[in-house]
Amino acid sequence: MEYRDIFQALKGVGDMNLSSLALPVAETGFALYPINCNPAHVDKIVVNMLTEARNRSRDSFLTYFEATSERTFQWITSNVANDSTRILFALREIGKRELYGYMGLAYGDASGARIEGDAIVRFSDTNRPGLMRKAFLSLVEWVITDIGIKEVWVRVRSSNPAVNFYNQCGFSVEFEMPLYEINGSMGVLEELSEVPLKDDAVMSADSLFHMKYQR
Ligand SMILES: CC(C)(COP(=O)(O)OP(=O)(O)OC[C@H]1O[C@@H](n2cnc3c(N)ncnc32)[C@H](O)[C@@H]1OP(=O)(O)O)[C@@H](O)C(=O)NCCC(=O)NCCS
C-alpha cells in the first residue's frame, strides 16, 4: 500500500478507514491520534486547539492570518483531506480528552522518498519537558521504519527558537534560503515566501533553514 493511501485511510477519507488507530509515544502514556478530516467526524475540540494554537504562534510560520474555527474546519476538510501527502496528529494522554499539542507530516514526494515534519506545536500550558521531542521522534521513526520514507526534513524560520528543538530531535541545517515579504492589497504582510514574486520584493530579516533528520 502506498504511503498516500495509508495517510488518507488514517485521516478517515480513504477507501479504507483506519482513523481509530493511534501511534503510541513509548514510555510516556501519550499517543498521536490522526486528525479525522471527514466533515462528519471532525472533532470540535481539535478544531479549537488548531485555531487557538495557530493564533498564538503567529510569528512561527510563513503565512500570517487570523485563524477562526470556520476557517480551520474548511482547511481540515478540504486542504488537509484532499492532500494525500499530508497528515496531522493530535497528541494526548491515552484515555484522556485533554489535548497536549499537534504535529504533522506534509509535502511528501511522489516516489515516497522524502517528506517534511510540519506544524509542530505544543498547545498545553502545562509543560512536560521532552514530551514534544519524544512524540515528534516517534512520528519521524514511524514514517521511516514503518512507512518506508527515508528522508525527513523540516523547514524553520531562522529566528524561531524551535531551531534548537529540532536540533535536539536530531535535525541539522543542510542549507539556508532567503525569504521575501509578500504584502496584501492593504500593504499588510501576508506571507514570507522562498520565491520573490516581484522584481522589487523586499527580503525579510529572517531566512529559512532546511534541516534534515540524521539517525
Ligand atoms: C517547538 C515546540 C513544539 C517545543 O515544545 P516543547 O514542549 O518545549 O518541547 P520539549 O519539551 O520536548 O523540548 C525538547 C528540546 O527542545 C528544546 N527547546 C524547546 N523549545 C525551545 C526554545 N524555545 N528555545 C530553546 N530550546 C528549546 C528544549 O531545550 C529541549 O531540549 P532538552 O530535551 O535537551 O532539554 C514549542 O516551543 C512550540 O509549540 N513552539 C511554537 C510553534 C513552533 O514554532 N513550531 C515549530 C514551527 S517550524
The ligand as an ORCA input file, in Angstrom:
! r2SCAN-3c Opt
* xyz 0 1
  C       8.814     23.987     19.353
  C       7.898     23.459     20.452
  C       6.927     22.465     19.841
  C       8.760     22.758     21.520
  O       7.888     22.291     22.538
  P       8.443     21.912     23.988
  O       7.293     21.463     24.794
  O       9.298     22.986     24.509
  O       9.395     20.680     23.598
  P      10.241     19.711     24.534
  O       9.979     19.956     25.982
  O      10.028     18.345     24.019
  O      11.735     20.199     24.184
  C      12.697     19.383     23.600
  C      14.006     20.108     23.476
  O      13.900     21.281     22.667
  C      14.476     22.403     23.340
  N      13.626     23.568     23.165
  C      12.280     23.579     23.077
  N      11.819     24.846     22.970
  C      12.908     25.635     22.988
  C      13.122     27.038     22.934
  N      12.105     27.893     22.847
  N      14.393     27.515     22.972
  C      15.430     26.670     23.085
  N      15.291     25.338     23.167
  C      14.068     24.826     23.111
  C      14.487     22.046     24.815
  O      15.615     22.599     25.436
  C      14.513     20.558     24.839
  O      15.844     20.087     24.920
  P      16.257     19.062     26.098
  O      15.317     17.887     25.966
  O      17.676     18.738     25.831
  O      16.034     19.850     27.357
  C       7.109     24.615     21.163
  O       8.029     25.565     21.648
  C       6.110     25.326     20.287
  O       4.950     24.911     20.198
  N       6.537     26.420     19.603
  C       5.618     27.252     18.820
  C       5.297     26.627     17.473
  C       6.516     26.467     16.599
  O       7.308     27.379     16.448
  N       6.634     25.266     15.983
  C       7.679     24.988     15.024
  C       7.292     25.549     13.701
  S       8.517     25.191     12.454
*
